[in-house]
Structures are given as C-alpha cells and as structure tokens.
Amino acid sequence: MTSSSFEQRFPLRDSKAIQVLAANLKRLRREHELTQQQLSLKTGIDQAAISLIENGRSNPTVLMLESLAAAFGIRLVDLFETHQGRASK
C-alpha cells in the first residue's frame, strides 16, 4: 500500500474531539505503561485500530470508546477532556 493510498483510506480527522481523544488515549496508555498490543489484548480492539485512533485517523465506535475507558478505569467522557498545560509524553 502506498503512502497516498493510506492517506486516502485513513485521512487525518479535522475534528477537535478526535484530536483530543487521540492525545488522551496515547497519554493514558503511556501513563499505564501499556504498549498498543497490550491495550489491544486488554480491550479486544485490534492494535492497528488503536494506532489509528492515537494518530487521529479513526472515528471509533461508542463500543470501542466504552472498552477503552473501562480499560483505564475512567468514564467515557474523560477520554474527551482537554488537559491544558500538560505535554504528552
């Protein structure tokens, strides 16, 4: 698959909510010292799908979001909370 083909299939989402979700998911995963593969096993969400979410290239389902929130012991809405002044690791 060429780069342009990937870009067409998985464009960067121009959505503040998706961007906040992407940053929070990556931050939470790193804070819990999990790899994408470990989070995948914990949630049943494919590792490639987790990567796409973390990179702002996916529009995950509510079921996926519920599974991710449960994996971190947080509320679903917490995935969309902005963290002002906190740099991602």
PyMOL commands that place a pseudoatom at each C-alpha (Angstrom):
pseudoatom trace, name=CA, resn=MET, resi=1, chain=A, elem=C, hetatm=0, pos=[0.000, 0.000, 0.000]
pseudoatom trace, name=CA, resn=THR, resi=2, chain=A, elem=C, hetatm=0, pos=[1.442, 3.339, -0.995]
pseudoatom trace, name=CA, resn=SER, resi=3, chain=A, elem=C, hetatm=0, pos=[1.514, 6.330, 1.300]
pseudoatom trace, name=CA, resn=SER, resi=4, chain=A, elem=C, hetatm=0, pos=[-1.114, 8.192, -0.724]
pseudoatom trace, name=CA, resn=SER, resi=5, chain=A, elem=C, hetatm=0, pos=[-3.376, 5.144, -0.635]
pseudoatom trace, name=CA, resn=PHE, resi=6, chain=A, elem=C, hetatm=0, pos=[-3.031, 5.054, 3.160]
pseudoatom trace, name=CA, resn=GLU, resi=7, chain=A, elem=C, hetatm=0, pos=[-3.800, 8.795, 3.347]
pseudoatom trace, name=CA, resn=GLN, resi=8, chain=A, elem=C, hetatm=0, pos=[-6.936, 8.256, 1.272]
pseudoatom trace, name=CA, resn=ARG, resi=9, chain=A, elem=C, hetatm=0, pos=[-8.139, 5.336, 3.378]
pseudoatom trace, name=CA, resn=PHE, resi=10, chain=A, elem=C, hetatm=0, pos=[-7.223, 6.887, 6.733]
pseudoatom trace, name=CA, resn=PRO, resi=11, chain=A, elem=C, hetatm=0, pos=[-7.172, 10.674, 6.450]
pseudoatom trace, name=CA, resn=LEU, resi=12, chain=A, elem=C, hetatm=0, pos=[-6.289, 12.819, 9.432]
pseudoatom trace, name=CA, resn=ARG, resi=13, chain=A, elem=C, hetatm=0, pos=[-9.597, 13.799, 11.019]
pseudoatom trace, name=CA, resn=ASP, resi=14, chain=A, elem=C, hetatm=0, pos=[-10.192, 17.522, 11.184]
pseudoatom trace, name=CA, resn=SER, resi=15, chain=A, elem=C, hetatm=0, pos=[-12.090, 17.335, 14.458]
pseudoatom trace, name=CA, resn=LYS, resi=16, chain=A, elem=C, hetatm=0, pos=[-11.115, 18.800, 17.809]
pseudoatom trace, name=CA, resn=ALA, resi=17, chain=A, elem=C, hetatm=0, pos=[-12.836, 15.872, 19.578]
pseudoatom trace, name=CA, resn=ILE, resi=18, chain=A, elem=C, hetatm=0, pos=[-10.840, 13.306, 17.581]
pseudoatom trace, name=CA, resn=GLN, resi=19, chain=A, elem=C, hetatm=0, pos=[-7.597, 15.193, 18.238]
pseudoatom trace, name=CA, resn=VAL, resi=20, chain=A, elem=C, hetatm=0, pos=[-8.280, 15.367, 21.993]
pseudoatom trace, name=CA, resn=LEU, resi=21, chain=A, elem=C, hetatm=0, pos=[-9.232, 11.684, 22.040]
pseudoatom trace, name=CA, resn=ALA, resi=22, chain=A, elem=C, hetatm=0, pos=[-6.025, 10.774, 20.194]
pseudoatom trace, name=CA, resn=ALA, resi=23, chain=A, elem=C, hetatm=0, pos=[-3.824, 12.702, 22.623]
pseudoatom trace, name=CA, resn=ASN, resi=24, chain=A, elem=C, hetatm=0, pos=[-5.645, 11.368, 25.691]
pseudoatom trace, name=CA, resn=LEU, resi=25, chain=A, elem=C, hetatm=0, pos=[-5.539, 7.758, 24.550]
pseudoatom trace, name=CA, resn=LYS, resi=26, chain=A, elem=C, hetatm=0, pos=[-1.806, 7.938, 23.877]
pseudoatom trace, name=CA, resn=ARG, resi=27, chain=A, elem=C, hetatm=0, pos=[-1.196, 9.725, 27.209]
pseudoatom trace, name=CA, resn=LEU, resi=28, chain=A, elem=C, hetatm=0, pos=[-3.303, 7.258, 29.218]
pseudoatom trace, name=CA, resn=ARG, resi=29, chain=A, elem=C, hetatm=0, pos=[-1.692, 4.246, 27.556]
pseudoatom trace, name=CA, resn=ARG, resi=30, chain=A, elem=C, hetatm=0, pos=[1.778, 5.554, 28.337]
pseudoatom trace, name=CA, resn=GLU, resi=31, chain=A, elem=C, hetatm=0, pos=[0.832, 6.524, 31.924]
pseudoatom trace, name=CA, resn=HIS, resi=32, chain=A, elem=C, hetatm=0, pos=[-0.365, 2.948, 32.441]
pseudoatom trace, name=CA, resn=GLU, resi=33, chain=A, elem=C, hetatm=0, pos=[2.843, 1.702, 30.803]
pseudoatom trace, name=CA, resn=LEU, resi=34, chain=A, elem=C, hetatm=0, pos=[0.994, -0.299, 28.171]
pseudoatom trace, name=CA, resn=THR, resi=35, chain=A, elem=C, hetatm=0, pos=[2.021, -0.977, 24.615]
pseudoatom trace, name=CA, resn=GLN, resi=36, chain=A, elem=C, hetatm=0, pos=[-0.616, -0.756, 21.911]
pseudoatom trace, name=CA, resn=GLN, resi=37, chain=A, elem=C, hetatm=0, pos=[-0.535, -4.559, 21.737]
pseudoatom trace, name=CA, resn=GLN, resi=38, chain=A, elem=C, hetatm=0, pos=[-1.132, -4.886, 25.490]
pseudoatom trace, name=CA, resn=LEU, resi=39, chain=A, elem=C, hetatm=0, pos=[-4.039, -2.435, 25.303]
pseudoatom trace, name=CA, resn=SER, resi=40, chain=A, elem=C, hetatm=0, pos=[-5.365, -4.414, 22.367]
pseudoatom trace, name=CA, resn=LEU, resi=41, chain=A, elem=C, hetatm=0, pos=[-5.358, -7.613, 24.402]
pseudoatom trace, name=CA, resn=LYS, resi=42, chain=A, elem=C, hetatm=0, pos=[-6.992, -5.845, 27.345]
pseudoatom trace, name=CA, resn=THR, resi=43, chain=A, elem=C, hetatm=0, pos=[-9.794, -4.317, 25.257]
pseudoatom trace, name=CA, resn=GLY, resi=44, chain=A, elem=C, hetatm=0, pos=[-10.280, -6.714, 22.360]
pseudoatom trace, name=CA, resn=ILE, resi=45, chain=A, elem=C, hetatm=0, pos=[-9.647, -3.816, 19.962]
pseudoatom trace, name=CA, resn=ASP, resi=46, chain=A, elem=C, hetatm=0, pos=[-7.186, -4.563, 17.178]
pseudoatom trace, name=CA, resn=GLN, resi=47, chain=A, elem=C, hetatm=0, pos=[-3.751, -2.985, 17.683]
pseudoatom trace, name=CA, resn=ALA, resi=48, chain=A, elem=C, hetatm=0, pos=[-3.943, -1.340, 14.257]
pseudoatom trace, name=CA, resn=ALA, resi=49, chain=A, elem=C, hetatm=0, pos=[-7.257, 0.284, 15.247]
pseudoatom trace, name=CA, resn=ILE, resi=50, chain=A, elem=C, hetatm=0, pos=[-5.676, 1.625, 18.452]
pseudoatom trace, name=CA, resn=SER, resi=51, chain=A, elem=C, hetatm=0, pos=[-2.838, 3.071, 16.379]
pseudoatom trace, name=CA, resn=LEU, resi=52, chain=A, elem=C, hetatm=0, pos=[-5.303, 4.772, 14.030]
pseudoatom trace, name=CA, resn=ILE, resi=53, chain=A, elem=C, hetatm=0, pos=[-7.209, 6.266, 16.972]
pseudoatom trace, name=CA, resn=GLU, resi=54, chain=A, elem=C, hetatm=0, pos=[-3.990, 7.520, 18.601]
pseudoatom trace, name=CA, resn=ASN, resi=55, chain=A, elem=C, hetatm=0, pos=[-2.965, 9.149, 15.343]
pseudoatom trace, name=CA, resn=GLY, resi=56, chain=A, elem=C, hetatm=0, pos=[-6.293, 10.885, 14.744]
pseudoatom trace, name=CA, resn=ARG, resi=57, chain=A, elem=C, hetatm=0, pos=[-7.110, 8.774, 11.716]
pseudoatom trace, name=CA, resn=SER, resi=58, chain=A, elem=C, hetatm=0, pos=[-10.130, 6.923, 13.042]
pseudoatom trace, name=CA, resn=ASN, resi=59, chain=A, elem=C, hetatm=0, pos=[-13.693, 7.573, 14.078]
pseudoatom trace, name=CA, resn=PRO, resi=60, chain=A, elem=C, hetatm=0, pos=[-14.092, 4.870, 16.753]
pseudoatom trace, name=CA, resn=THR, resi=61, chain=A, elem=C, hetatm=0, pos=[-17.448, 3.445, 17.717]
pseudoatom trace, name=CA, resn=VAL, resi=62, chain=A, elem=C, hetatm=0, pos=[-19.062, 4.111, 21.075]
pseudoatom trace, name=CA, resn=LEU, resi=63, chain=A, elem=C, hetatm=0, pos=[-18.461, 0.454, 21.973]
pseudoatom trace, name=CA, resn=MET, resi=64, chain=A, elem=C, hetatm=0, pos=[-14.750, 0.890, 21.324]
pseudoatom trace, name=CA, resn=LEU, resi=65, chain=A, elem=C, hetatm=0, pos=[-14.682, 4.052, 23.431]
pseudoatom trace, name=CA, resn=GLU, resi=66, chain=A, elem=C, hetatm=0, pos=[-16.504, 2.285, 26.275]
pseudoatom trace, name=CA, resn=SER, resi=67, chain=A, elem=C, hetatm=0, pos=[-13.959, -0.533, 26.154]
pseudoatom trace, name=CA, resn=LEU, resi=68, chain=A, elem=C, hetatm=0, pos=[-11.033, 1.893, 26.202]
pseudoatom trace, name=CA, resn=ALA, resi=69, chain=A, elem=C, hetatm=0, pos=[-12.485, 3.876, 29.098]
pseudoatom trace, name=CA, resn=ALA, resi=70, chain=A, elem=C, hetatm=0, pos=[-13.106, 0.678, 31.070]
pseudoatom trace, name=CA, resn=ALA, resi=71, chain=A, elem=C, hetatm=0, pos=[-9.515, -0.456, 30.469]
pseudoatom trace, name=CA, resn=PHE, resi=72, chain=A, elem=C, hetatm=0, pos=[-8.286, 2.718, 32.177]
pseudoatom trace, name=CA, resn=GLY, resi=73, chain=A, elem=C, hetatm=0, pos=[-10.977, 2.785, 34.861]
pseudoatom trace, name=CA, resn=ILE, resi=74, chain=A, elem=C, hetatm=0, pos=[-12.337, 6.137, 33.698]
pseudoatom trace, name=CA, resn=ARG, resi=75, chain=A, elem=C, hetatm=0, pos=[-15.644, 7.452, 32.390]
pseudoatom trace, name=CA, resn=LEU, resi=76, chain=A, elem=C, hetatm=0, pos=[-16.135, 7.560, 28.645]
pseudoatom trace, name=CA, resn=VAL, resi=77, chain=A, elem=C, hetatm=0, pos=[-16.433, 11.369, 28.728]
pseudoatom trace, name=CA, resn=ASP, resi=78, chain=A, elem=C, hetatm=0, pos=[-12.994, 11.559, 30.367]
pseudoatom trace, name=CA, resn=LEU, resi=79, chain=A, elem=C, hetatm=0, pos=[-11.489, 10.444, 27.057]
pseudoatom trace, name=CA, resn=PHE, resi=80, chain=A, elem=C, hetatm=0, pos=[-12.551, 13.813, 25.636]
pseudoatom trace, name=CA, resn=GLU, resi=81, chain=A, elem=C, hetatm=0, pos=[-11.372, 16.045, 28.478]
pseudoatom trace, name=CA, resn=THR, resi=82, chain=A, elem=C, hetatm=0, pos=[-8.740, 18.550, 27.442]
pseudoatom trace, name=CA, resn=HIS, resi=83, chain=A, elem=C, hetatm=0, pos=[-5.567, 18.626, 29.526]
pseudoatom trace, name=CA, resn=GLN, resi=84, chain=A, elem=C, hetatm=0, pos=[-4.349, 22.199, 29.377]
pseudoatom trace, name=CA, resn=GLY, resi=85, chain=A, elem=C, hetatm=0, pos=[-0.667, 22.734, 30.028]
pseudoatom trace, name=CA, resn=ARG, resi=86, chain=A, elem=C, hetatm=0, pos=[0.163, 19.037, 30.061]
pseudoatom trace, name=CA, resn=ALA, resi=87, chain=A, elem=C, hetatm=0, pos=[2.622, 17.979, 27.426]
pseudoatom trace, name=CA, resn=SER, resi=88, chain=A, elem=C, hetatm=0, pos=[2.215, 14.478, 26.096]
pseudoatom trace, name=CA, resn=LYS, resi=89, chain=A, elem=C, hetatm=0, pos=[4.997, 12.116, 26.915]
for i in range(1, 89): cmd.bond("trace and resi %d" % i, "trace and resi %d" % (i + 1))
show_as sticks, trace
zoom trace
